[in-house]
Amino acid sequence: MAFGKWIGGFLGFAYGGPLGAILGFVFGSIFDAGLKSGNIRIETNNYNNREYDDYDNQRYQRQTNQQATEGQRNSFLLSLLVLAAYVMKADGKVMHSEMEVVRNFLRQNFGSSAQNQGEEILQKIFDYQKQVGSTQFKMQIQQACQQIAQNMDYSSRLQLISFLVAIAQADGNVATEEINAIREVAANLGISAADVNSMLNLRDSGNDLDAAYKVLGITKDATDDEVKAAYRKMALKHHPDKVATLGDDVKKAAEQKFKEINDAKDKIYKARGMK
């Protein structure tokens, strides 16, 4: 199984700190089993110490830039899996239906290989949580969130929370403990409570005018100018171009979220007769 797509090249900021400690256990466990069976492959690029010509320098620079981009993406995906494991276990148990939701979520957003590998990583994170205990794991999650906040821009952190909300809501049965865990993670990531409330109401905004207002972070008492200003602010935060460096699949998910925000705006505009 080629986990090189997840960890090959640079891991980015996830390589060290509290997040790295969790992932070190995860990949250590995977390697211990995989290397014995010969199922783990990691592709690396080695450069000898020699003088490069212009072509070699350009190629090296392209590969270095590609590794840096992959490092950002891998750090994002691995952060998502660690935080998803925490949210899923918030009520003390992980249901088969919840795992099926995550499998479908990974496959739809990141592809079939990410589904299988992501599921294995999740299971190892659950093992780690059981080994260190819930109290210690919670402390590490708080520290990991602070690490993420220091190394990831606000729009990317918003997308992390958006994915966590989607996972929690996907089976239609969201435990209060999961919502509280999402709010806790968001606070430690430096995400405003208003932005979390907006994402929690996106799913219902298509049929519910009250939810549409909550998506934009305003009430029905807002003036038309305040509605427009709130939409512009929300659209700027969630614009898909802000997460383009994280890969086409992350951007595609952001585009869907952006569409939902626009749908909420359109519903309010129609109800008010605005243009």
C-alpha positions as protocol buffer text, in pm:
chain_id: "A"
residue {
  index: 1
  type: MET
  ca { x: 0 y: 0 z: 0 }
}
residue {
  index: 2
  type: ALA
  ca { x: 166 y: 324 z: -118 }
}
residue {
  index: 3
  type: PHE
  ca { x: 141 y: 560 z: 176 }
}
residue {
  index: 4
  type: GLY
  ca { x: 401 y: 777 z: 4 }
}
residue {
  index: 5
  type: LYS
  ca { x: 118 y: 997 z: -122 }
}
residue {
  index: 6
  type: TRP
  ca { x: 44 y: 1087 z: 239 }
}
residue {
  index: 7
  type: ILE
  ca { x: 393 y: 1110 z: 382 }
}
residue {
  index: 8
  type: GLY
  ca { x: 636 y: 1116 z: 90 }
}
residue {
  index: 9
  type: GLY
  ca { x: 857 y: 1421 z: 58 }
}
residue {
  index: 10
  type: PHE
  ca { x: 787 y: 1681 z: 323 }
}
residue {
  index: 11
  type: LEU
  ca { x: 516 y: 1635 z: 583 }
}
residue {
  index: 12
  type: GLY
  ca { x: 502 y: 2008 z: 634 }
}
residue {
  index: 13
  type: PHE
  ca { x: 428 y: 2142 z: 980 }
}
residue {
  index: 14
  type: ALA
  ca { x: 265 y: 1811 z: 1082 }
}
residue {
  index: 15
  type: TYR
  ca { x: 610 y: 1653 z: 1100 }
}
residue {
  index: 16
  type: GLY
  ca { x: 677 y: 1777 z: 1455 }
}
residue {
  index: 17
  type: GLY
  ca { x: 499 y: 1904 z: 1764 }
}
residue {
  index: 18
  type: PRO
  ca { x: 195 y: 1743 z: 1929 }
}
residue {
  index: 19
  type: LEU
  ca { x: 40 y: 1659 z: 1592 }
}
residue {
  index: 20
  type: GLY
  ca { x: 361 y: 1488 z: 1487 }
}
residue {
  index: 21
  type: ALA
  ca { x: 362 y: 1285 z: 1809 }
}
residue {
  index: 22
  type: ILE
  ca { x: 21 y: 1139 z: 1728 }
}
residue {
  index: 23
  type: LEU
  ca { x: 111 y: 1075 z: 1364 }
}
residue {
  index: 24
  type: GLY
  ca { x: 445 y: 925 z: 1466 }
}
residue {
  index: 25
  type: PHE
  ca { x: 258 y: 652 z: 1652 }
}
residue {
  index: 26
  type: VAL
  ca { x: 17 y: 605 z: 1362 }
}
residue {
  index: 27
  type: PHE
  ca { x: 274 y: 563 z: 1087 }
}
residue {
  index: 28
  type: GLY
  ca { x: 510 y: 373 z: 1313 }
}
residue {
  index: 29
  type: SER
  ca { x: 237 y: 115 z: 1365 }
}
residue {
  index: 30
  type: ILE
  ca { x: 157 y: 104 z: 994 }
}
residue {
  index: 31
  type: PHE
  ca { x: 522 y: 65 z: 898 }
}
residue {
  index: 32
  type: ASP
  ca { x: 585 y: -208 z: 1155 }
}
residue {
  index: 33
  type: ALA
  ca { x: 312 y: -415 z: 995 }
}
residue {
  index: 34
  type: GLY
  ca { x: 361 y: -302 z: 636 }
}
residue {
  index: 35
  type: LEU
  ca { x: 736 y: -339 z: 611 }
}
residue {
  index: 36
  type: LYS
  ca { x: 715 y: -696 z: 737 }
}
residue {
  index: 37
  type: SER
  ca { x: 465 y: -782 z: 467 }
}
residue {
  index: 38
  type: GLY
  ca { x: 635 y: -572 z: 199 }
}
residue {
  index: 39
  type: ASN
  ca { x: 319 y: -370 z: 138 }
}
residue {
  index: 40
  type: ILE
  ca { x: 458 y: -24 z: 221 }
}
residue {
  index: 41
  type: ARG
  ca { x: 632 y: 177 z: -47 }
}
residue {
  index: 42
  type: ILE
  ca { x: 778 y: 524 z: -10 }
}
residue {
  index: 43
  type: GLU
  ca { x: 918 y: 704 z: -308 }
}
residue {
  index: 44
  type: THR
  ca { x: 1191 y: 957 z: -241 }
}
residue {
  index: 45
  type: ASN
  ca { x: 1407 y: 1172 z: -462 }
}
residue {
  index: 46
  type: ASN
  ca { x: 1779 y: 1168 z: -386 }
}
residue {
  index: 47
  type: TYR
  ca { x: 2021 y: 1421 z: -528 }
}
residue {
  index: 48
  type: ASN
  ca { x: 2392 y: 1365 z: -527 }
}
residue {
  index: 49
  type: ASN
  ca { x: 2622 y: 1643 z: -420 }
}
residue {
  index: 50
  type: ARG
  ca { x: 2725 y: 1771 z: -758 }
}
residue {
  index: 51
  type: GLU
  ca { x: 2704 y: 2085 z: -964 }
}
residue {
  index: 52
  type: TYR
  ca { x: 2369 y: 2124 z: -1139 }
}
residue {
  index: 53
  type: ASP
  ca { x: 2320 y: 2268 z: -1485 }
}
residue {
  index: 54
  type: ASP
  ca { x: 2028 y: 2502 z: -1553 }
}
residue {
  index: 55
  type: TYR
  ca { x: 1795 y: 2218 z: -1650 }
}
residue {
  index: 56
  type: ASP
  ca { x: 1872 y: 2024 z: -1333 }
}
residue {
  index: 57
  type: ASN
  ca { x: 1823 y: 2335 z: -1122 }
}
residue {
  index: 58
  type: GLN
  ca { x: 1485 y: 2405 z: -1281 }
}
residue {
  index: 59
  type: ARG
  ca { x: 1377 y: 2045 z: -1235 }
}
residue {
  index: 60
  type: TYR
  ca { x: 1497 y: 2044 z: -875 }
}
residue {
  index: 61
  type: GLN
  ca { x: 1307 y: 2367 z: -807 }
}
residue {
  index: 62
  type: ARG
  ca { x: 988 y: 2226 z: -960 }
}
residue {
  index: 63
  type: GLN
  ca { x: 1014 y: 1913 z: -749 }
}
residue {
  index: 64
  type: THR
  ca { x: 1090 y: 2116 z: -438 }
}
residue {
  index: 65
  type: ASN
  ca { x: 784 y: 2334 z: -501 }
}
residue {
  index: 66
  type: GLN
  ca { x: 576 y: 2023 z: -564 }
}
residue {
  index: 67
  type: GLN
  ca { x: 694 y: 1867 z: -238 }
}
residue {
  index: 68
  type: ALA
  ca { x: 611 y: 2187 z: -51 }
}
residue {
  index: 69
  type: THR
  ca { x: 259 y: 2186 z: -200 }
}
residue {
  index: 70
  type: GLU
  ca { x: 215 y: 1818 z: -117 }
}
residue {
  index: 71
  type: GLY
  ca { x: 339 y: 1893 z: 234 }
}
residue {
  index: 72
  type: GLN
  ca { x: 64 y: 2152 z: 278 }
}
residue {
  index: 73
  type: ARG
  ca { x: -198 y: 1914 z: 143 }
}
residue {
  index: 74
  type: ASN
  ca { x: -76 y: 1617 z: 347 }
}
residue {
  index: 75
  type: SER
  ca { x: -66 y: 1828 z: 663 }
}
residue {
  index: 76
  type: PHE
  ca { x: -424 y: 1935 z: 593 }
}
residue {
  index: 77
  type: LEU
  ca { x: -552 y: 1582 z: 532 }
}
residue {
  index: 78
  type: LEU
  ca { x: -370 y: 1434 z: 830 }
}
residue {
  index: 79
  type: SER
  ca { x: -495 y: 1716 z: 1052 }
}
residue {
  index: 80
  type: LEU
  ca { x: -845 y: 1641 z: 930 }
}
residue {
  index: 81
  type: LEU
  ca { x: -818 y: 1272 z: 1018 }
}
residue {
  index: 82
  type: VAL
  ca { x: -679 y: 1342 z: 1367 }
}
residue {
  index: 83
  type: LEU
  ca { x: -955 y: 1594 z: 1442 }
}
residue {
  index: 84
  type: ALA
  ca { x: -1222 y: 1371 z: 1286 }
}
residue {
  index: 85
  type: ALA
  ca { x: -1116 y: 1086 z: 1514 }
}
residue {
  index: 86
  type: TYR
  ca { x: -1152 y: 1315 z: 1815 }
}
residue {
  index: 87
  type: VAL
  ca { x: -1499 y: 1434 z: 1711 }
}
residue {
  index: 88
  type: MET
  ca { x: -1620 y: 1084 z: 1623 }
}
residue {
  index: 89
  type: LYS
  ca { x: -1512 y: 949 z: 1963 }
}
residue {
  index: 90
  type: ALA
  ca { x: -1661 y: 1244 z: 2153 }
}
residue {
  index: 91
  type: ASP
  ca { x: -1964 y: 1045 z: 2266 }
}
residue {
  index: 92
  type: GLY
  ca { x: -1743 y: 757 z: 2384 }
}
residue {
  index: 93
  type: LYS
  ca { x: -1805 y: 522 z: 2093 }
}
residue {
  index: 94
  type: VAL
  ca { x: -1759 y: 491 z: 1720 }
}
residue {
  index: 95
  type: MET
  ca { x: -2056 y: 340 z: 1542 }
}
residue {
  index: 96
  type: HIS
  ca { x: -2026 y: 128 z: 1228 }
}
residue {
  index: 97
  type: SER
  ca { x: -2257 y: 377 z: 1056 }
}
residue {
  index: 98
  type: GLU
  ca { x: -2019 y: 661 z: 1147 }
}
residue {
  index: 99
  type: MET
  ca { x: -1723 y: 478 z: 994 }
}
residue {
  index: 100
  type: GLU
  ca { x: -1928 y: 415 z: 680 }
}
residue {
  index: 101
  type: VAL
  ca { x: -2000 y: 787 z: 661 }
}
residue {
  index: 102
  type: VAL
  ca { x: -1629 y: 864 z: 686 }
}
residue {
  index: 103
  type: ARG
  ca { x: -1546 y: 601 z: 420 }
}
residue {
  index: 104
  type: ASN
  ca { x: -1796 y: 757 z: 181 }
}
residue {
  index: 105
  type: PHE
  ca { x: -1678 y: 1105 z: 272 }
}
residue {
  index: 106
  type: LEU
  ca { x: -1313 y: 1022 z: 200 }
}
residue {
  index: 107
  type: ARG
  ca { x: -1397 y: 844 z: -123 }
}
residue {
  index: 108
  type: GLN
  ca { x: -1622 y: 1122 z: -253 }
}
residue {
  index: 109
  type: ASN
  ca { x: -1384 y: 1404 z: -162 }
}
residue {
  index: 110
  type: PHE
  ca { x: -1039 y: 1248 z: -193 }
}
residue {
  index: 111
  type: GLY
  ca { x: -1070 y: 927 z: -396 }
}
residue {
  index: 112
  type: SER
  ca { x: -1080 y: 551 z: -334 }
}
residue {
  index: 113
  type: SER
  ca { x: -714 y: 516 z: -231 }
}
residue {
  index: 114
  type: ALA
  ca { x: -758 y: 790 z: 29 }
}
residue {
  index: 115
  type: GLN
  ca { x: -1065 y: 604 z: 158 }
}
residue {
  index: 116
  type: ASN
  ca { x: -875 y: 284 z: 233 }
}
residue {
  index: 117
  type: GLN
  ca { x: -561 y: 449 z: 365 }
}
residue {
  index: 118
  type: GLY
  ca { x: -752 y: 715 z: 557 }
}
residue {
  index: 119
  type: GLU
  ca { x: -960 y: 448 z: 727 }
}
residue {
  index: 120
  type: GLU
  ca { x: -645 y: 264 z: 837 }
}
residue {
  index: 121
  type: ILE
  ca { x: -496 y: 587 z: 970 }
}
residue {
  index: 122
  type: LEU
  ca { x: -818 y: 658 z: 1161 }
}
residue {
  index: 123
  type: GLN
  ca { x: -812 y: 316 z: 1322 }
}
residue {
  index: 124
  type: LYS
  ca { x: -454 y: 373 z: 1436 }
}
residue {
  index: 125
  type: ILE
  ca { x: -553 y: 710 z: 1584 }
}
residue {
  index: 126
  type: PHE
  ca { x: -830 y: 535 z: 1779 }
}
residue {
  index: 127
  type: ASP
  ca { x: -568 y: 286 z: 1903 }
}
residue {
  index: 128
  type: TYR
  ca { x: -347 y: 574 z: 2010 }
}
residue {
  index: 129
  type: GLN
  ca { x: -633 y: 744 z: 2194 }
}
residue {
  index: 130
  type: LYS
  ca { x: -708 y: 420 z: 2381 }
}
residue {
  index: 131
  type: GLN
  ca { x: -341 y: 380 z: 2470 }
}
residue {
  index: 132
  type: VAL
  ca { x: -286 y: 729 z: 2614 }
}
residue {
  index: 133
  type: GLY
  ca { x: -635 y: 776 z: 2760 }
}
residue {
  index: 134
  type: SER
  ca { x: -908 y: 1027 z: 2678 }
}
residue {
  index: 135
  type: THR
  ca { x: -779 y: 1301 z: 2910 }
}
residue {
  index: 136
  type: GLN
  ca { x: -426 y: 1295 z: 2767 }
}
residue {
  index: 137
  type: PHE
  ca { x: -559 y: 1270 z: 2413 }
}
residue {
  index: 138
  type: LYS
  ca { x: -787 y: 1571 z: 2465 }
}
residue {
  index: 139
  type: MET
  ca { x: -489 y: 1774 z: 2587 }
}
residue {
  index: 140
  type: GLN
  ca { x: -288 y: 1671 z: 2282 }
}
residue {
  index: 141
  type: ILE
  ca { x: -575 y: 1765 z: 2052 }
}
residue {
  index: 142
  type: GLN
  ca { x: -589 y: 2111 z: 2209 }
}
residue {
  index: 143
  type: GLN
  ca { x: -214 y: 2150 z: 2156 }
}
residue {
  index: 144
  type: ALA
  ca { x: -239 y: 2012 z: 1803 }
}
residue {
  index: 145
  type: CYS
  ca { x: -511 y: 2266 z: 1722 }
}
residue {
  index: 146
  type: GLN
  ca { x: -283 y: 2546 z: 1839 }
}
residue {
  index: 147
  type: GLN
  ca { x: -7 y: 2403 z: 1619 }
}
residue {
  index: 148
  type: ILE
  ca { x: -245 y: 2395 z: 1321 }
}
residue {
  index: 149
  type: ALA
  ca { x: -361 y: 2750 z: 1390 }
}
residue {
  index: 150
  type: GLN
  ca { x: -3 y: 2875 z: 1384 }
}
residue {
  index: 151
  type: ASN
  ca { x: 71 y: 2710 z: 1050 }
}
residue {
  index: 152
  type: MET
  ca { x: -253 y: 2718 z: 852 }
}
residue {
  index: 153
  type: ASP
  ca { x: -441 y: 3023 z: 725 }
}
residue {
  index: 154
  type: TYR
  ca { x: -794 y: 3101 z: 840 }
}
residue {
  index: 155
  type: SER
  ca { x: -966 y: 2986 z: 521 }
}
residue {
  index: 156
  type: SER
  ca { x: -796 y: 2646 z: 538 }
}
residue {
  index: 157
  type: ARG
  ca { x: -892 y: 2611 z: 904 }
}
residue {
  index: 158
  type: LEU
  ca { x: -1250 y: 2699 z: 810 }
}
residue {
  index: 159
  type: GLN
  ca { x: -1241 y: 2419 z: 554 }
}
residue {
  index: 160
  type: LEU
  ca { x: -1122 y: 2178 z: 824 }
}
residue {
  index: 161
  type: ILE
  ca { x: -1424 y: 2266 z: 1039 }
}
residue {
  index: 162
  type: SER
  ca { x: -1650 y: 2246 z: 735 }
}
residue {
  index: 163
  type: PHE
  ca { x: -1535 y: 1889 z: 674 }
}
residue {
  index: 164
  type: LEU
  ca { x: -1583 y: 1797 z: 1041 }
}
residue {
  index: 165
  type: VAL
  ca { x: -1938 y: 1934 z: 1032 }
}
residue {
  index: 166
  type: ALA
  ca { x: -2009 y: 1741 z: 711 }
}
residue {
  index: 167
  type: ILE
  ca { x: -1886 y: 1417 z: 869 }
}
residue {
  index: 168
  type: ALA
  ca { x: -2090 y: 1475 z: 1186 }
}
residue {
  index: 169
  type: GLN
  ca { x: -2409 y: 1560 z: 994 }
}
residue {
  index: 170
  type: ALA
  ca { x: -2382 y: 1306 z: 714 }
}
residue {
  index: 171
  type: ASP
  ca { x: -2577 y: 1026 z: 883 }
}
residue {
  index: 172
  type: GLY
  ca { x: -2849 y: 1267 z: 1002 }
}
residue {
  index: 173
  type: ASN
  ca { x: -2796 y: 1180 z: 1368 }
}
residue {
  index: 174
  type: VAL
  ca { x: -2560 y: 1431 z: 1527 }
}
residue {
  index: 175
  type: ALA
  ca { x: -2479 y: 1370 z: 1892 }
}
residue {
  index: 176
  type: THR
  ca { x: -2462 y: 1675 z: 2117 }
}
residue {
  index: 177
  type: GLU
  ca { x: -2115 y: 1560 z: 2226 }
}
residue {
  index: 178
  type: GLU
  ca { x: -1996 y: 1574 z: 1865 }
}
residue {
  index: 179
  type: ILE
  ca { x: -2124 y: 1928 z: 1817 }
}
residue {
  index: 180
  type: ASN
  ca { x: -1958 y: 2032 z: 2141 }
}
residue {
  index: 181
  type: ALA
  ca { x: -1634 y: 1868 z: 2026 }
}
residue {
  index: 182
  type: ILE
  ca { x: -1650 y: 2058 z: 1696 }
}
residue {
  index: 183
  type: ARG
  ca { x: -1704 y: 2385 z: 1882 }
}
residue {
  index: 184
  type: GLU
  ca { x: -1413 y: 2303 z: 2112 }
}
residue {
  index: 185
  type: VAL
  ca { x: -1184 y: 2221 z: 1821 }
}
residue {
  index: 186
  type: ALA
  ca { x: -1293 y: 2535 z: 1637 }
}
residue {
  index: 187
  type: ALA
  ca { x: -1221 y: 2754 z: 1939 }
}
residue {
  index: 188
  type: ASN
  ca { x: -872 y: 2605 z: 1971 }
}
residue {
  index: 189
  type: LEU
  ca { x: -819 y: 2662 z: 1600 }
}
residue {
  index: 190
  type: GLY
  ca { x: -910 y: 3027 z: 1643 }
}
residue {
  index: 191
  type: ILE
  ca { x: -1236 y: 2996 z: 1447 }
}
residue {
  index: 192
  type: SER
  ca { x: -1510 y: 3233 z: 1558 }
}
residue {
  index: 193
  type: ALA
  ca { x: -1830 y: 3096 z: 1710 }
}
residue {
  index: 194
  type: ALA
  ca { x: -2027 y: 3285 z: 1444 }
}
residue {
  index: 195
  type: ASP
  ca { x: -1846 y: 3101 z: 1165 }
}
residue {
  index: 196
  type: VAL
  ca { x: -1912 y: 2766 z: 1334 }
}
residue {
  index: 197
  type: ASN
  ca { x: -2283 y: 2850 z: 1369 }
}
residue {
  index: 198
  type: SER
  ca { x: -2290 y: 2943 z: 1002 }
}
residue {
  index: 199
  type: MET
  ca { x: -2152 y: 2606 z: 894 }
}
residue {
  index: 200
  type: LEU
  ca { x: -2382 y: 2413 z: 1128 }
}
residue {
  index: 201
  type: ASN
  ca { x: -2683 y: 2576 z: 959 }
}
residue {
  index: 202
  type: LEU
  ca { x: -2573 y: 2535 z: 597 }
}
residue {
  index: 203
  type: ARG
  ca { x: -2743 y: 2200 z: 550 }
}
residue {
  index: 204
  type: ASP
  ca { x: -3086 y: 2342 z: 641 }
}
residue {
  index: 205
  type: SER
  ca { x: -3052 y: 2677 z: 465 }
}
residue {
  index: 206
  type: GLY
  ca { x: -3205 y: 2553 z: 139 }
}
residue {
  index: 207
  type: ASN
  ca { x: -3547 y: 2501 z: 294 }
}
residue {
  index: 208
  type: ASP
  ca { x: -3534 y: 2717 z: 606 }
}
residue {
  index: 209
  type: LEU
  ca { x: -3521 y: 3097 z: 587 }
}
residue {
  index: 210
  type: ASP
  ca { x: -3414 y: 3122 z: 952 }
}
residue {
  index: 211
  type: ALA
  ca { x: -3120 y: 2891 z: 878 }
}
residue {
  index: 212
  type: ALA
  ca { x: -3029 y: 3102 z: 575 }
}
residue {
  index: 213
  type: TYR
  ca { x: -2997 y: 3408 z: 797 }
}
residue {
  index: 214
  type: LYS
  ca { x: -2782 y: 3211 z: 1041 }
}
residue {
  index: 215
  type: VAL
  ca { x: -2553 y: 3106 z: 756 }
}
residue {
  index: 216
  type: LEU
  ca { x: -2478 y: 3473 z: 692 }
}
residue {
  index: 217
  type: GLY
  ca { x: -2448 y: 3540 z: 1065 }
}
residue {
  index: 218
  type: ILE
  ca { x: -2734 y: 3789 z: 1081 }
}
residue {
  index: 219
  type: THR
  ca { x: -3096 y: 3805 z: 1197 }
}
residue {
  index: 220
  type: LYS
  ca { x: -3419 y: 3888 z: 1015 }
}
residue {
  index: 221
  type: ASP
  ca { x: -3395 y: 4238 z: 1164 }
}
residue {
  index: 222
  type: ALA
  ca { x: -3086 y: 4316 z: 955 }
}
residue {
  index: 223
  type: THR
  ca { x: -3119 y: 4589 z: 692 }
}
residue {
  index: 224
  type: ASP
  ca { x: -3071 y: 4513 z: 325 }
}
residue {
  index: 225
  type: ASP
  ca { x: -2731 y: 4681 z: 336 }
}
residue {
  index: 226
  type: GLU
  ca { x: -2634 y: 4464 z: 635 }
}
residue {
  index: 227
  type: VAL
  ca { x: -2746 y: 4154 z: 445 }
}
residue {
  index: 228
  type: LYS
  ca { x: -2525 y: 4247 z: 149 }
}
residue {
  index: 229
  type: ALA
  ca { x: -2230 y: 4325 z: 374 }
}
residue {
  index: 230
  type: ALA
  ca { x: -2270 y: 3997 z: 562 }
}
residue {
  index: 231
  type: TYR
  ca { x: -2280 y: 3801 z: 236 }
}
residue {
  index: 232
  type: ARG
  ca { x: -1969 y: 3974 z: 100 }
}
residue {
  index: 233
  type: LYS
  ca { x: -1783 y: 3899 z: 424 }
}
residue {
  index: 234
  type: MET
  ca { x: -1889 y: 3533 z: 421 }
}
residue {
  index: 235
  type: ALA
  ca { x: -1812 y: 3490 z: 52 }
}
residue {
  index: 236
  type: LEU
  ca { x: -1464 y: 3631 z: 102 }
}
residue {
  index: 237
  type: LYS
  ca { x: -1389 y: 3391 z: 387 }
}
residue {
  index: 238
  type: HIS
  ca { x: -1509 y: 3084 z: 200 }
}
residue {
  index: 239
  type: HIS
  ca { x: -1394 y: 3160 z: -155 }
}
residue {
  index: 240
  type: PRO
  ca { x: -1259 y: 2835 z: -307 }
}
residue {
  index: 241
  type: ASP
  ca { x: -948 y: 3008 z: -443 }
}
residue {
  index: 242
  type: LYS
  ca { x: -826 y: 3052 z: -86 }
}
residue {
  index: 243
  type: VAL
  ca { x: -773 y: 2675 z: -52 }
}
residue {
  index: 244
  type: ALA
  ca { x: -658 y: 2607 z: -409 }
}
residue {
  index: 245
  type: THR
  ca { x: -308 y: 2510 z: -292 }
}
residue {
  index: 246
  type: LEU
  ca { x: -454 y: 2221 z: -91 }
}
residue {
  index: 247
  type: GLY
  ca { x: -553 y: 2033 z: -407 }
}
residue {
  index: 248
  type: ASP
  ca { x: -840 y: 2007 z: -652 }
}
residue {
  index: 249
  type: ASP
  ca { x: -1049 y: 1783 z: -428 }
}
residue {
  index: 250
  type: VAL
  ca { x: -1035 y: 2025 z: -133 }
}
residue {
  index: 251
  type: LYS
  ca { x: -1111 y: 2314 z: -366 }
}
residue {
  index: 252
  type: LYS
  ca { x: -1405 y: 2121 z: -514 }
}
residue {
  index: 253
  type: ALA
  ca { x: -1552 y: 2069 z: -166 }
}
residue {
  index: 254
  type: ALA
  ca { x: -1501 y: 2439 z: -95 }
}
residue {
  index: 255
  type: GLU
  ca { x: -1684 y: 2522 z: -417 }
}
residue {
  index: 256
  type: GLN
  ca { x: -1982 y: 2319 z: -295 }
}
residue {
  index: 257
  type: LYS
  ca { x: -1977 y: 2505 z: 36 }
}
residue {
  index: 258
  type: PHE
  ca { x: -1953 y: 2835 z: -152 }
}
residue {
  index: 259
  type: LYS
  ca { x: -2259 y: 2735 z: -357 }
}
residue {
  index: 260
  type: GLU
  ca { x: -2453 y: 2664 z: -37 }
}
residue {
  index: 261
  type: ILE
  ca { x: -2364 y: 3009 z: 94 }
}
residue {
  index: 262
  type: ASN
  ca { x: -2485 y: 3162 z: -231 }
}
residue {
  index: 263
  type: ASP
  ca { x: -2805 y: 2959 z: -210 }
}
residue {
  index: 264
  type: ALA
  ca { x: -2867 y: 3097 z: 139 }
}
residue {
  index: 265
  type: LYS
  ca { x: -2807 y: 3450 z: 10 }
}
residue {
  index: 266
  type: ASP
  ca { x: -3043 y: 3393 z: -284 }
}
residue {
  index: 267
  type: LYS
  ca { x: -3316 y: 3267 z: -50 }
}
residue {
  index: 268
  type: ILE
  ca { x: -3289 y: 3580 z: 165 }
}
residue {
  index: 269
  type: TYR
  ca { x: -3274 y: 3809 z: -137 }
}
residue {
  index: 270
  type: LYS
  ca { x: -3585 y: 3648 z: -286 }
}
residue {
  index: 271
  type: ALA
  ca { x: -3777 y: 3674 z: 42 }
}
residue {
  index: 272
  type: ARG
  ca { x: -3689 y: 4044 z: 63 }
}
residue {
  index: 273
  type: GLY
  ca { x: -3733 y: 4122 z: -305 }
}
residue {
  index: 274
  type: MET
  ca { x: -3368 y: 4226 z: -327 }
}
residue {
  index: 275
  type: LYS
  ca { x: -3154 y: 4223 z: -638 }
}
